[in-house]
């Protein structure tokens, strides 16, 4: 299979922060029964990865840990009784390895890639065949690597929970991976999409992707009022809230009666001061927290991506050796879409 017995990987060890990400040589793992060996082609980065590396997600994380949850690889070896996939197939690992279908369980919380399980930032990775999905053929490796977290989160929010339909109004906050996938999925179903951003340039690019209306929240801090004005006072059917701390109350304000907010991120803080309980009750607001999704959701999403030939938005691609630069670029927050690393 491979003449080299070792592979390159990046690990987090000896503490938290970028200074504790080190390139190392590790043995190439061997797939056991029911497992496959992937030759990793590309990985993509998520805000969660920074939380893991900086010790915010789990201050008691045991290291060394191979970080990064999202990646795509080619199957180059299989263990015994491994029949779900063939050699040479391209697959992605599902983020929550134990969440196959149905509702999530307590068990799922300890089976996520990139913490507490080792992630994808290595030349080779072994995963159980049940924790994999095949990827749409029209996508490049770099594009396919963006799917496991950001795309599945957006699909879960917009389609599975949101039940978006034609002429619904959807608000997405920012222009990162989840937001742009949510924009793309909402447009597949004929919804109107409002995008908020601090950059007019990014709003223009979002409109080129199909957004119907853009709000610069630096220029219009009361962006909820702008949403209400755009919807003739009715409010949005669905809001994908990535801000958290400073945006959730405004999301409730911008929501129509009986509308839904998907709580996805905590980019502006993980707790809300003076949570607007009365407006939430008056709006009969449905607040649904979203934590990526199941393998079944991933598979349904891939069918839609394949049918519509949808292409993920990739901001930039870094070589494997420049992984630390890629992570620092992620931390700067100036990207539009996804950041990928090609192996």
N, C-alpha and C positions, 0 to 999 in steps of 0.2 A: 504494500500500500504506500508506504513512505519510507525512504531509506534513512531519513533522520529520525533519531529516537527522542529528540527534544524539539520543543517549539518555543517561540517567543510569546510572551504574554505581559500585560501590565497588571500589577497587583497593588492594592492598598495595604501597607503594612507599617507597623511601628508607630501608628498615630493617625491623626486625621489631617486633611488638607492636601493641596496639590503637591507639597513637598514630600508627601509620603506615598505618592504614586511612583512606582519604580518598574522599569522594564527588566524582566527576568527570563531565564530559560527554565522551562519545566518539562517533565516527561510528557510525551503525547499520550493522552489517556486511551484506554482500551474499552470498547463497548461490551457491557455484560449482557445477559439475556434480556431481550426487550428494549435494548438501547441501540442508538446509532452514533457513529462518529462523524461530526461535521467539520469540513474544512471551511472556516469562516471566510466569507467574501467581503462583507461590509457590516459595520455596526452603525447605529444612530444614537444620538444623545438626547436625554430628557432632563428637565429640571430636577427630577427625582435623583438622578445620578449625582448631581452636586450636593443634594441633601445627604446622600450616603457618604460621599467622600469627605464632607465637612463635619460628619458626626452628628448632624441634626436629626436624622431619621432614627438612628439607634446609637446612642453614646456608648453602649456596651457591646457594640459589634465585635465579633471575634475575627481577627485578621491572622494571616494574610487572606485577602478576598480579591477575586477577580471581579472588577466592577462592570457596569453597563448592562442594562437588561435587554436591549434590542439588537438583534442581528439576524443576518441571513447566511446560510451556508449550504454547501453541496455535500450530500451524503457520500462518504468515501469508504465506509466500513460499517457492517451491522453485526450485532450480537446474535446469539441463538434465538430462534423463534421470533424473529423480527420480520414481520411480513407486511406491515402497513405501507412502507415506502421502499423504493428501489434505489440501488446505487446510481449516483449521478443526479438524483432529484434535488431541486432547490427547496429548502424549507426554512421557516422561521420558528424559533421557540416561542411558545405562548408565555406571557409574562407571569401569570399565576399557574404554575405547572400542575397543580392538583385541581384546578377549577375547569372541569370539562364541559358541564352544561348545568342548567337550572340555577338555583339561588346559591350564592356563596356561603361558605361555612367558616367556622373558627379555624379549622385546619388550613384553609387556603392562605391565611396570613403568613405562614412560615414557609411557603413554597414559591416565593417570588424570586425571579432571576435578578442577579446583581445586588442582592442582599435580601434575606440572609443566605440564599444559595449563590454560589459562584455565577458570574455573568458571562458575557460574550466577548470580552476584550482579550482574545487569545487567538492564535492561529488555528487551533483545533479545540473543539468542545464536544463532550459526550452528553447526550440528553435522552430521556426515555422517548420511545416512539409516540406514546400517548400525549407527550407535551409538545408536539410539533404540528404545524400545518404547512401544506404546500402553498406556494406563492403564485400569484398571477403571472403568466408567462411573458406578458408584454412589458413588465417592469424590469428595469435594470437592477443589478445587485444593490446599488446605492439607494434606489427608490424602494425596493422591497424591504430593506433594513429599517425603513421608517415606520412600518406598519404596527408592530406588536403593542406598543403603548399608546402613542398619540392617536393613531387612526382608530384603534379599537375603542379607546375612551370616547372619541367623538361619535363613533357609530353607536355605541351603547347609549350615549346621552341623546343623540338626535333621533335615531331610528328605533332602537329597542325600547327605551323608556319614554322618549319624547313623542313617538308615533307621529312624526312630522308629516303634514299633508300639504297639498297644493294651497297656495295663498296664505299659509301661516306666516307670521313674522318671527324671525329668529334674530336674537342679538348675540354676537360673539365678541368677546373681549380680547383685544390684542391680535397679533399676527404671528404667533408661534405655531408650532405643529398642530396642537389640538384645535386651535381656533380655525386654521385654514382647512383642516380636514372637515370640521363641523360646517364651515361655509360650503365646501364642495358637496358634502352629503345632503345638506339642506336644499341646495340647488337641484340635485338629482330628483328631489321630490316636489319641485316646483314652488318652494317657499321663497319668501322675500327675506333678504339677509341684511342686517345692519352690523357694521363692524366699528368698534371703537379702537383708537390708537392715539399715541402722542405724536405721530409723524404723518404729515400730509402725503409724503412720498409713499409710505406704506399703505395709506388709505387708497391712493391712486392705483397701486398694484393690486390691492384687494378687489377694487372695482373691476380691474381687468380680468380677474378670476371669476367675476359674476356677482360681487356684492352690489346691492341696490342703493345703499346709502352709507356714508361714512361720517363718523363723529370724532373730531380731534378733542380728546378729553382734557388736554392742556388748555386749549382755547375755550372749551365749553365744559367746565368742571361739573356742572349740573347736566351731565349727559342723559340722565333719566328724563329730564324735561324735553330734551331733543327727541328722544324715542317717543314720548307721548305726543309731541307735536307731529312727528312723522306719521303716527298711527291714528291721527284725528282724535286723540284723547283716550283711545281704547287701551293701548299698551301692547306689549309683545306677548305672543303666545308662549315663547320659550326663550330663556336666557341661559347661555352657557357661561357660568361665572368662574373665571380663572383668578380673579383678584383676591377674593376671600375677605380679609379684614376690612378694607376700606371700600369695597364694591358691593357687598351683599345687600346692605340697606338700600342702595341706589337701584340694585336689581329688583328688589321688591317694589320700589316706587315705580319702576318702568314696566312692571308686569301687568298684563290684563287680569281681570277677575277670572279665577280658575286656571290661570297660567302655571307654567312649571319652570323652576330654576334648577338646572343641573349644577351642583356644587362640585367643581373639578379641581380647582387649584387654590393655593394660598400665597400667590405672588406678592400680595401687599400685606400679608400678615395672617397668622393662623387662628386668630380669635377676633370676634366682633365686639367692639364696645357699644353699649346702648343699642342692642339688637332691637329692631323695629317690630315688636310682637304684634301690636295693634294693627298697623298696616298689613302685616302678613295675614292676620285673621280676616281683616276686611276684604283682602284680595282673594281669600280662600287659596292662598299660594301653596303649591306643592313644591317642597324642597327635597330633591333627590340627590344624595351624594353618589358620585360615580367613582369607582376605583378600577379602572381599565375594564376587563370583561372576561368572559369564558372562552374556551376553545370553540364552542358552537357559534358564539357571536362572531369570532374571528373568521370562521369558515363562511358564515352568511355574508359578512362584509366583503370577503374576497370574491364571492360570486358577483356581487354588485360592481365591485371595482373592475372585474374582468368584463362583465357585460357592457359597461359604459366606457371601457378603456380609460378609466380615470388615472391621472398621473399625479403622484404626490409632489408637493412643492419643496424642492431642496435648495436651501440657501447656499451651502458651501460644502465642499468635500476636502478632507485632509488625508494625507497619507498616514499609515499606521505609526510611523516613527514620530509624527508630530501630534500624537494624541494629547499631550499636555497643552499644546497651543489650542487645539480644538475645544478642550474643556474650559480654558480661560476665555475663549471667544463666546462660548455658551454663557459663562458667568457675566459677561459684559451686557448681554440681553439685547443686542442690536440686530439680531438675525430676523429673517422673514421666512418662515417655514422651518425646515429641519436641517440639522447639521449632521453630516455623515462622515465616517472614517472608512476608507477603502484599504483592504488588506492586499 
